[in-house]
Protein backbone atom coordinates (compact mmCIF):
# COMPACT_ATOMS: atom_id res chain seq x y z
CA UNK A 1 0.00 0.00 0.00
CA UNK A 2 2.93 2.35 0.74
CA UNK A 3 4.51 2.07 -2.72
CA UNK A 4 1.47 3.21 -4.69
CA UNK A 5 1.14 6.17 -2.39
CA UNK A 6 4.75 7.15 -3.14
CA UNK A 7 4.13 7.00 -6.83
CA UNK A 8 1.01 9.11 -6.53
CA UNK A 9 2.97 11.78 -4.60
CA UNK A 10 5.80 11.71 -7.16
CA UNK A 11 3.41 12.18 -10.06
CA UNK A 12 1.79 15.06 -8.29
CA UNK A 13 5.11 16.84 -7.76
CA UNK A 14 6.13 16.43 -11.40
CA UNK A 15 2.82 17.74 -12.62
CA UNK A 16 3.06 20.87 -10.49
CA UNK A 17 6.69 21.75 -11.42
CA UNK A 18 6.92 24.42 -14.31
CA UNK A 19 8.81 23.57 -17.46
CA UNK A 20 12.12 25.64 -17.84
CA UNK A 21 12.71 26.95 -21.40
CA UNK A 22 16.25 28.15 -22.53
CA UNK A 23 16.61 31.94 -22.84
CA UNK A 24 17.70 31.88 -26.49
CA UNK A 25 14.59 30.10 -27.53
CA UNK A 26 12.15 32.49 -25.88
CA UNK A 27 10.75 34.72 -28.68
CA UNK A 28 9.14 37.11 -26.29
CA UNK A 29 12.47 38.66 -25.17
CA UNK A 30 13.55 39.72 -28.70
CA UNK A 31 12.99 43.36 -29.89
CA UNK A 32 9.77 43.78 -31.68
CA UNK A 33 9.89 44.73 -35.39
CA UNK A 34 8.70 48.22 -34.60
CA UNK A 35 12.00 48.96 -32.84
CA UNK A 36 13.85 48.72 -36.20
CA UNK A 37 11.50 51.08 -38.00
CA UNK A 38 14.02 53.94 -37.65
CA UNK A 39 16.29 52.22 -40.16
CA UNK A 40 14.02 53.36 -42.98
CA UNK A 41 14.91 57.01 -42.24
CA UNK A 42 18.54 56.56 -43.34
CA UNK A 43 19.01 57.68 -47.00
CA UNK A 44 19.69 54.78 -49.30
CA UNK A 45 23.35 54.26 -50.05
CA UNK A 46 22.72 54.54 -53.76
CA UNK A 47 21.52 58.17 -53.42
CA UNK A 48 24.11 60.25 -55.42
CA UNK A 49 26.13 62.85 -53.51
CA UNK A 50 26.18 66.43 -54.81
CA UNK A 51 28.78 66.66 -57.60
CA UNK A 52 31.99 68.28 -56.40
CA UNK A 53 33.67 68.88 -59.76
CA UNK A 54 31.29 71.65 -60.76
CA UNK A 55 31.90 73.59 -57.56
CA UNK A 56 35.69 73.29 -57.32
CA UNK A 57 37.05 76.87 -57.12
CA UNK A 58 39.43 77.82 -59.92
CA UNK A 59 42.81 79.02 -58.58
CA UNK A 60 43.17 82.75 -59.03
CA UNK A 61 46.92 82.59 -59.62
CA UNK A 62 46.90 80.38 -62.68
CA UNK A 63 44.73 82.20 -65.27
CA UNK A 64 46.60 84.22 -67.85
CA UNK A 65 45.71 87.92 -67.88
CA UNK A 66 43.48 89.16 -70.61
CA UNK A 67 45.43 90.92 -73.37
CA UNK A 68 43.29 94.01 -72.95
CA UNK A 69 44.24 94.28 -69.27
CA UNK A 70 47.81 95.27 -70.09
CA UNK A 71 48.05 99.08 -69.88
CA UNK A 72 49.74 100.96 -72.66
CA UNK A 73 53.15 102.08 -71.46
CA UNK A 74 53.43 105.04 -73.80
CA UNK A 75 50.69 107.26 -75.19
CA UNK A 76 51.08 109.77 -77.99
CA UNK A 77 50.22 113.43 -77.61
CA UNK A 78 49.49 115.41 -80.74
CA UNK A 79 49.10 119.17 -80.99
CA UNK A 80 49.06 120.84 -84.37
CA UNK A 81 52.31 119.67 -86.03
CA UNK A 82 54.05 118.57 -82.78
CA UNK A 83 53.92 114.97 -81.61
CA UNK A 84 55.32 113.61 -78.32
CA UNK A 85 55.31 110.12 -76.79
CA UNK A 86 54.23 110.31 -73.15
CA UNK A 87 55.26 107.92 -70.41
CA UNK A 88 52.50 107.76 -67.73
CA UNK A 89 55.18 107.45 -65.06
CA UNK A 90 56.47 110.85 -66.13
CA UNK A 91 53.47 112.76 -67.45
CA UNK A 92 49.95 111.60 -68.36
CA UNK A 93 49.05 114.45 -70.68
CA UNK A 94 50.21 117.88 -71.79
CA UNK A 95 48.33 121.17 -71.76
CA UNK A 96 49.05 123.34 -74.84
CA UNK A 97 49.27 127.10 -74.59
CA UNK A 98 49.97 129.36 -77.55
CA UNK A 99 51.54 132.78 -77.02
CA UNK A 100 49.52 135.87 -77.90
CA UNK A 101 51.74 136.64 -80.90
CA UNK A 102 51.47 133.01 -82.07
CA UNK A 103 55.26 132.64 -82.18
CA UNK A 104 55.58 130.19 -79.27
CA UNK A 105 53.86 127.00 -78.13
CA UNK A 106 54.18 125.78 -74.56
CA UNK A 107 53.15 122.24 -73.64
CA UNK A 108 52.66 122.35 -69.87
CA UNK A 109 52.90 119.31 -67.58
CA UNK A 110 50.20 120.80 -65.33
CA UNK A 111 47.14 122.77 -66.35
CA UNK A 112 47.72 126.47 -65.68
CA UNK A 113 51.14 125.48 -64.34
CA UNK A 114 54.60 127.02 -64.70
CA UNK A 115 57.49 125.63 -66.70
CA UNK A 116 60.20 125.65 -64.03
CA UNK A 117 57.87 124.62 -61.20
CA UNK A 118 55.77 121.98 -62.96
CA UNK A 119 57.61 121.15 -66.20
CA UNK A 120 56.98 121.99 -69.83
CA UNK A 121 58.14 121.74 -73.44
CA UNK A 122 58.61 125.11 -75.15
CA UNK A 123 58.78 125.74 -78.91
CA UNK A 124 59.74 129.20 -80.19
CA UNK A 125 59.85 130.13 -83.87
CA UNK A 126 63.31 131.09 -85.10
CA UNK A 127 61.81 133.96 -87.09
CA UNK A 128 61.90 137.01 -84.87
CA UNK A 129 63.69 135.18 -82.07
CA UNK A 130 64.46 137.59 -79.16
CA UNK A 131 68.09 138.60 -78.89
CA UNK A 132 68.61 136.77 -75.60
CA UNK A 133 67.37 133.55 -77.21
CA UNK A 134 69.45 134.14 -80.33
CA UNK A 135 72.60 134.11 -78.22
CA UNK A 136 71.38 131.01 -76.38
CA UNK A 137 70.49 129.25 -79.64
CA UNK A 138 73.88 130.01 -81.19
CA UNK A 139 75.63 128.51 -78.19
CA UNK A 140 73.55 125.33 -78.49
CA UNK A 141 74.19 125.12 -82.23
CA UNK A 142 77.94 125.44 -81.68
CA UNK A 143 77.91 122.78 -78.95
CA UNK A 144 75.97 120.32 -81.11
CA UNK A 145 78.15 120.96 -84.18
CA UNK A 146 81.35 120.48 -82.20
CA UNK A 147 79.91 117.67 -80.07
CA UNK A 148 80.92 119.72 -77.05
CA UNK A 149 79.18 118.86 -73.78
CA UNK A 150 80.85 121.72 -71.89
CA UNK A 151 77.98 124.04 -72.81
CA UNK A 152 76.69 125.97 -69.77
CA UNK A 153 72.99 126.62 -69.09
CA UNK A 154 73.52 130.20 -67.98
CA UNK A 155 70.86 132.89 -67.96
CA UNK A 156 70.91 136.56 -67.11
CA UNK A 157 68.15 136.40 -64.52
CA UNK A 158 69.43 133.74 -62.10
CA UNK A 159 72.78 132.41 -60.94
CA UNK A 160 73.87 128.96 -62.13
CA UNK A 161 75.00 127.31 -58.90
CA UNK A 162 75.32 123.76 -60.22
CA UNK A 163 75.31 121.98 -63.59
CA UNK A 164 75.81 118.24 -63.92
CA UNK A 165 74.94 115.23 -66.11
CA UNK A 166 75.42 117.29 -69.26
CA UNK A 167 74.77 115.23 -72.40
CA UNK A 168 74.09 115.76 -76.10
CA UNK A 169 70.74 114.51 -77.46
CA UNK A 170 70.29 114.10 -81.22
CA UNK A 171 67.44 112.61 -83.26
CA UNK A 172 66.19 112.94 -86.83
CA UNK A 173 63.91 115.78 -85.71
CA UNK A 174 65.89 117.48 -82.96
CA UNK A 175 69.45 118.31 -81.94
CA UNK A 176 70.37 119.67 -78.56
CA UNK A 177 71.87 119.25 -75.14
CA UNK A 178 70.50 118.45 -71.68
CA UNK A 179 71.77 118.85 -68.13
CA UNK A 180 70.65 118.93 -64.51
CA UNK A 181 70.95 122.44 -63.12
CA UNK A 182 70.43 124.32 -59.91
CA UNK A 183 69.72 128.03 -60.26
CA UNK A 184 68.54 130.51 -57.72
CA UNK A 185 68.10 134.20 -57.05
CA UNK A 186 68.35 133.67 -53.29
CA UNK A 187 70.94 132.11 -51.02
CA UNK A 188 72.68 129.35 -53.01
CA UNK A 189 71.94 126.29 -50.87
CA UNK A 190 71.64 123.26 -53.18
CA UNK A 191 68.39 121.38 -52.56
CA UNK A 192 65.55 119.70 -54.41
CA UNK A 193 63.68 122.99 -54.35
CA UNK A 194 65.17 124.18 -57.67
CA UNK A 195 66.91 121.10 -59.07
CA UNK A 196 65.86 120.91 -62.73
CA UNK A 197 66.38 118.84 -65.86
CA UNK A 198 66.93 121.33 -68.69
CA UNK A 199 67.07 120.85 -72.44
CA UNK A 200 67.92 123.30 -75.22
CA UNK A 201 67.82 122.35 -78.87
CA UNK A 202 66.95 123.19 -82.44
CA UNK A 203 64.53 121.32 -84.69
CA UNK A 204 66.21 119.65 -87.66
CA UNK A 205 64.30 121.86 -90.11
CA UNK A 206 65.63 124.96 -88.34
CA UNK A 207 62.15 126.33 -87.64
CA UNK A 208 62.05 126.16 -83.85
CA UNK A 209 64.27 126.69 -80.84
CA UNK A 210 63.17 124.13 -78.23
CA UNK A 211 63.52 124.25 -74.46
CA UNK A 212 62.34 121.92 -71.72
CA UNK A 213 62.19 122.13 -67.95
CA UNK A 214 61.38 119.18 -65.70
CA UNK A 215 61.75 119.41 -61.89
CA UNK A 216 63.82 116.53 -60.49
CA UNK A 217 64.91 115.46 -57.04
CA UNK A 218 67.50 113.34 -55.27
CA UNK A 219 66.81 111.30 -52.12
CA UNK A 220 69.84 112.64 -50.25
CA UNK A 221 69.10 116.37 -50.71
CA UNK A 222 66.92 118.56 -48.51
CA UNK A 223 63.60 119.53 -50.07
CA UNK A 224 63.97 123.19 -49.23
CA UNK A 225 66.80 125.66 -49.64
CA UNK A 226 66.02 127.08 -46.21
CA UNK A 227 69.23 126.57 -44.18
CA UNK A 228 67.29 126.71 -40.90
CA UNK A 229 65.41 123.44 -41.48
CA UNK A 230 66.27 120.40 -39.39
CA UNK A 231 68.89 117.91 -40.49
CA UNK A 232 67.71 114.45 -41.56
CA UNK A 233 69.66 111.16 -41.44
CA UNK A 234 69.31 110.63 -45.20
CA UNK A 235 71.06 113.89 -46.13
CA UNK A 236 74.34 113.28 -47.95
CA UNK A 237 75.84 116.28 -46.20
CA UNK A 238 74.45 117.74 -42.95
CA UNK A 239 73.06 121.22 -43.34
CA UNK A 240 75.46 123.89 -42.13
CA UNK A 241 74.89 125.63 -38.84
CA UNK A 242 74.19 129.30 -39.46
CA UNK A 243 75.87 131.45 -36.85
CA UNK A 244 76.11 134.74 -38.69
CA UNK A 245 73.88 137.23 -40.44
CA UNK A 246 76.63 138.81 -42.49
CA UNK A 247 76.19 138.04 -46.18
CA UNK A 248 79.87 137.50 -46.85
CA UNK A 249 80.23 134.95 -44.06
CA UNK A 250 76.89 133.35 -44.91
CA UNK A 251 77.82 132.80 -48.54
CA UNK A 252 81.12 131.30 -47.45
CA UNK A 253 79.35 128.79 -45.21
CA UNK A 254 76.79 127.84 -47.84
CA UNK A 255 79.45 127.71 -50.55
CA UNK A 256 81.41 125.15 -48.54
CA UNK A 257 78.25 123.08 -48.14
CA UNK A 258 77.51 123.25 -51.88
CA UNK A 259 80.99 122.05 -52.77
CA UNK A 260 80.56 118.99 -50.56
CA UNK A 261 77.06 118.06 -51.70
CA UNK A 262 77.89 118.68 -55.39
CA UNK A 263 80.22 115.67 -55.30
CA UNK A 264 77.26 113.41 -54.44
CA UNK A 265 75.07 115.03 -57.11
CA UNK A 266 77.73 114.53 -59.79
CA UNK A 267 78.13 110.85 -58.85
CA UNK A 268 74.38 110.11 -58.81
CA UNK A 269 73.24 107.78 -61.59
CA UNK A 270 70.37 108.70 -63.91
CA UNK A 271 67.98 106.35 -62.10
CA UNK A 272 68.79 107.90 -58.72
CA UNK A 273 66.94 111.00 -59.83
CA UNK A 274 63.16 111.25 -59.67
CA UNK A 275 61.97 111.17 -62.40
CA UNK A 276 64.64 109.00 -64.00
CA UNK A 277 66.73 111.18 -66.33
CA UNK A 278 66.60 108.45 -68.99
CA UNK A 279 62.79 108.67 -69.02
CA UNK A 280 62.97 112.42 -69.60
CA UNK A 281 65.53 111.87 -72.36
CA UNK A 282 63.08 109.48 -74.02
CA UNK A 283 60.36 112.13 -73.85
CA UNK A 284 62.60 114.71 -75.53
CA UNK A 285 63.84 112.23 -78.14
CA UNK A 286 60.26 111.28 -79.03
CA UNK A 287 59.43 114.80 -80.24
CA UNK A 288 58.60 114.94 -83.91
CA UNK A 289 57.78 118.08 -85.91
CA UNK A 290 55.77 117.71 -89.10
CA UNK A 291 55.33 120.24 -91.87
CA UNK A 292 52.76 122.89 -91.06
C-alpha positions as CSV (number, residue, x, y, z in Angstrom):
1,X,0.0,0.0,0.0
2,X,2.9,2.3,0.7
3,X,4.5,2.1,-2.7
4,X,1.5,3.2,-4.7
5,X,1.1,6.2,-2.4
6,X,4.7,7.1,-3.1
7,X,4.1,7.0,-6.8
8,X,1.0,9.1,-6.5
9,X,3.0,11.8,-4.6
10,X,5.8,11.7,-7.2
11,X,3.4,12.2,-10.1
12,X,1.8,15.1,-8.3
13,X,5.1,16.8,-7.8
14,X,6.1,16.4,-11.4
15,X,2.8,17.7,-12.6
16,X,3.1,20.9,-10.5
17,X,6.7,21.8,-11.4
18,X,6.9,24.4,-14.3
19,X,8.8,23.6,-17.5
20,X,12.1,25.6,-17.8
21,X,12.7,26.9,-21.4
22,X,16.3,28.1,-22.5
23,X,16.6,31.9,-22.8
24,X,17.7,31.9,-26.5
25,X,14.6,30.1,-27.5
26,X,12.1,32.5,-25.9
27,X,10.8,34.7,-28.7
28,X,9.1,37.1,-26.3
29,X,12.5,38.7,-25.2
30,X,13.5,39.7,-28.7
31,X,13.0,43.4,-29.9
32,X,9.8,43.8,-31.7
33,X,9.9,44.7,-35.4
34,X,8.7,48.2,-34.6
35,X,12.0,49.0,-32.8
36,X,13.9,48.7,-36.2
37,X,11.5,51.1,-38.0
38,X,14.0,53.9,-37.7
39,X,16.3,52.2,-40.2
40,X,14.0,53.4,-43.0
41,X,14.9,57.0,-42.2
42,X,18.5,56.6,-43.3
43,X,19.0,57.7,-47.0
44,X,19.7,54.8,-49.3
45,X,23.3,54.3,-50.0
46,X,22.7,54.5,-53.8
47,X,21.5,58.2,-53.4
48,X,24.1,60.3,-55.4
49,X,26.1,62.8,-53.5
50,X,26.2,66.4,-54.8
51,X,28.8,66.7,-57.6
52,X,32.0,68.3,-56.4
53,X,33.7,68.9,-59.8
54,X,31.3,71.6,-60.8
55,X,31.9,73.6,-57.6
56,X,35.7,73.3,-57.3
57,X,37.1,76.9,-57.1
58,X,39.4,77.8,-59.9
59,X,42.8,79.0,-58.6
60,X,43.2,82.8,-59.0
61,X,46.9,82.6,-59.6
62,X,46.9,80.4,-62.7
63,X,44.7,82.2,-65.3
64,X,46.6,84.2,-67.9
65,X,45.7,87.9,-67.9
66,X,43.5,89.2,-70.6
67,X,45.4,90.9,-73.4
68,X,43.3,94.0,-73.0
69,X,44.2,94.3,-69.3
70,X,47.8,95.3,-70.1
71,X,48.0,99.1,-69.9
72,X,49.7,101.0,-72.7
73,X,53.1,102.1,-71.5
74,X,53.4,105.0,-73.8
75,X,50.7,107.3,-75.2
76,X,51.1,109.8,-78.0
77,X,50.2,113.4,-77.6
78,X,49.5,115.4,-80.7
79,X,49.1,119.2,-81.0
80,X,49.1,120.8,-84.4
81,X,52.3,119.7,-86.0
82,X,54.0,118.6,-82.8
83,X,53.9,115.0,-81.6
84,X,55.3,113.6,-78.3
85,X,55.3,110.1,-76.8
86,X,54.2,110.3,-73.2
87,X,55.3,107.9,-70.4
88,X,52.5,107.8,-67.7
89,X,55.2,107.4,-65.1
90,X,56.5,110.9,-66.1
91,X,53.5,112.8,-67.5
92,X,50.0,111.6,-68.4
93,X,49.1,114.5,-70.7
94,X,50.2,117.9,-71.8
95,X,48.3,121.2,-71.8
96,X,49.0,123.3,-74.8
97,X,49.3,127.1,-74.6
98,X,50.0,129.4,-77.5
99,X,51.5,132.8,-77.0
100,X,49.5,135.9,-77.9
101,X,51.7,136.6,-80.9
102,X,51.5,133.0,-82.1
103,X,55.3,132.6,-82.2
104,X,55.6,130.2,-79.3
105,X,53.9,127.0,-78.1
106,X,54.2,125.8,-74.6
107,X,53.2,122.2,-73.6
108,X,52.7,122.3,-69.9
109,X,52.9,119.3,-67.6
110,X,50.2,120.8,-65.3
111,X,47.1,122.8,-66.4
112,X,47.7,126.5,-65.7
113,X,51.1,125.5,-64.3
114,X,54.6,127.0,-64.7
115,X,57.5,125.6,-66.7
116,X,60.2,125.7,-64.0
117,X,57.9,124.6,-61.2
118,X,55.8,122.0,-63.0
119,X,57.6,121.1,-66.2
120,X,57.0,122.0,-69.8
121,X,58.1,121.7,-73.4
122,X,58.6,125.1,-75.2
123,X,58.8,125.7,-78.9
124,X,59.7,129.2,-80.2
125,X,59.8,130.1,-83.9
126,X,63.3,131.1,-85.1
127,X,61.8,134.0,-87.1
128,X,61.9,137.0,-84.9
129,X,63.7,135.2,-82.1
130,X,64.5,137.6,-79.2
131,X,68.1,138.6,-78.9
132,X,68.6,136.8,-75.6
133,X,67.4,133.6,-77.2
134,X,69.5,134.1,-80.3
135,X,72.6,134.1,-78.2
136,X,71.4,131.0,-76.4
137,X,70.5,129.2,-79.6
138,X,73.9,130.0,-81.2
139,X,75.6,128.5,-78.2
140,X,73.5,125.3,-78.5
141,X,74.2,125.1,-82.2
142,X,77.9,125.4,-81.7
143,X,77.9,122.8,-79.0
144,X,76.0,120.3,-81.1
145,X,78.2,121.0,-84.2
146,X,81.3,120.5,-82.2
147,X,79.9,117.7,-80.1
148,X,80.9,119.7,-77.0
149,X,79.2,118.9,-73.8
150,X,80.8,121.7,-71.9
151,X,78.0,124.0,-72.8
152,X,76.7,126.0,-69.8
153,X,73.0,126.6,-69.1
154,X,73.5,130.2,-68.0
155,X,70.9,132.9,-68.0
156,X,70.9,136.6,-67.1
157,X,68.2,136.4,-64.5
158,X,69.4,133.7,-62.1
159,X,72.8,132.4,-60.9
160,X,73.9,129.0,-62.1
161,X,75.0,127.3,-58.9
162,X,75.3,123.8,-60.2
163,X,75.3,122.0,-63.6
164,X,75.8,118.2,-63.9
165,X,74.9,115.2,-66.1
166,X,75.4,117.3,-69.3
167,X,74.8,115.2,-72.4
168,X,74.1,115.8,-76.1
169,X,70.7,114.5,-77.5
170,X,70.3,114.1,-81.2
171,X,67.4,112.6,-83.3
172,X,66.2,112.9,-86.8
173,X,63.9,115.8,-85.7
174,X,65.9,117.5,-83.0
175,X,69.4,118.3,-81.9
176,X,70.4,119.7,-78.6
177,X,71.9,119.2,-75.1
178,X,70.5,118.5,-71.7
179,X,71.8,118.9,-68.1
180,X,70.7,118.9,-64.5
181,X,70.9,122.4,-63.1
182,X,70.4,124.3,-59.9
183,X,69.7,128.0,-60.3
184,X,68.5,130.5,-57.7
185,X,68.1,134.2,-57.0
186,X,68.4,133.7,-53.3
187,X,70.9,132.1,-51.0
188,X,72.7,129.4,-53.0
189,X,71.9,126.3,-50.9
190,X,71.6,123.3,-53.2
191,X,68.4,121.4,-52.6
192,X,65.5,119.7,-54.4
193,X,63.7,123.0,-54.4
194,X,65.2,124.2,-57.7
195,X,66.9,121.1,-59.1
196,X,65.9,120.9,-62.7
197,X,66.4,118.8,-65.9
198,X,66.9,121.3,-68.7
199,X,67.1,120.8,-72.4
200,X,67.9,123.3,-75.2
201,X,67.8,122.3,-78.9
202,X,67.0,123.2,-82.4
203,X,64.5,121.3,-84.7
204,X,66.2,119.7,-87.7
205,X,64.3,121.9,-90.1
206,X,65.6,125.0,-88.3
207,X,62.1,126.3,-87.6
208,X,62.0,126.2,-83.8
209,X,64.3,126.7,-80.8
210,X,63.2,124.1,-78.2
211,X,63.5,124.2,-74.5
212,X,62.3,121.9,-71.7
213,X,62.2,122.1,-68.0
214,X,61.4,119.2,-65.7
215,X,61.7,119.4,-61.9
216,X,63.8,116.5,-60.5
217,X,64.9,115.5,-57.0
218,X,67.5,113.3,-55.3
219,X,66.8,111.3,-52.1
220,X,69.8,112.6,-50.2
221,X,69.1,116.4,-50.7
222,X,66.9,118.6,-48.5
223,X,63.6,119.5,-50.1
224,X,64.0,123.2,-49.2
225,X,66.8,125.7,-49.6
226,X,66.0,127.1,-46.2
227,X,69.2,126.6,-44.2
228,X,67.3,126.7,-40.9
229,X,65.4,123.4,-41.5
230,X,66.3,120.4,-39.4
231,X,68.9,117.9,-40.5
232,X,67.7,114.4,-41.6
233,X,69.7,111.2,-41.4
234,X,69.3,110.6,-45.2
235,X,71.1,113.9,-46.1
236,X,74.3,113.3,-48.0
237,X,75.8,116.3,-46.2
238,X,74.5,117.7,-42.9
239,X,73.1,121.2,-43.3
240,X,75.5,123.9,-42.1
241,X,74.9,125.6,-38.8
242,X,74.2,129.3,-39.5
243,X,75.9,131.4,-36.8
244,X,76.1,134.7,-38.7
245,X,73.9,137.2,-40.4
246,X,76.6,138.8,-42.5
247,X,76.2,138.0,-46.2
248,X,79.9,137.5,-46.8
249,X,80.2,135.0,-44.1
250,X,76.9,133.3,-44.9
251,X,77.8,132.8,-48.5
252,X,81.1,131.3,-47.4
253,X,79.3,128.8,-45.2
254,X,76.8,127.8,-47.8
255,X,79.5,127.7,-50.5
256,X,81.4,125.1,-48.5
257,X,78.2,123.1,-48.1
258,X,77.5,123.2,-51.9
259,X,81.0,122.0,-52.8
260,X,80.6,119.0,-50.6
261,X,77.1,118.1,-51.7
262,X,77.9,118.7,-55.4
263,X,80.2,115.7,-55.3
264,X,77.3,113.4,-54.4
265,X,75.1,115.0,-57.1
266,X,77.7,114.5,-59.8
267,X,78.1,110.9,-58.9
268,X,74.4,110.1,-58.8
269,X,73.2,107.8,-61.6
270,X,70.4,108.7,-63.9
271,X,68.0,106.4,-62.1
272,X,68.8,107.9,-58.7
273,X,66.9,111.0,-59.8
274,X,63.2,111.2,-59.7
275,X,62.0,111.2,-62.4
276,X,64.6,109.0,-64.0
277,X,66.7,111.2,-66.3
278,X,66.6,108.4,-69.0
279,X,62.8,108.7,-69.0
280,X,63.0,112.4,-69.6
281,X,65.5,111.9,-72.4
282,X,63.1,109.5,-74.0
283,X,60.4,112.1,-73.8
284,X,62.6,114.7,-75.5
285,X,63.8,112.2,-78.1
286,X,60.3,111.3,-79.0
287,X,59.4,114.8,-80.2
288,X,58.6,114.9,-83.9
289,X,57.8,118.1,-85.9
290,X,55.8,117.7,-89.1
291,X,55.3,120.2,-91.9
292,X,52.8,122.9,-91.1
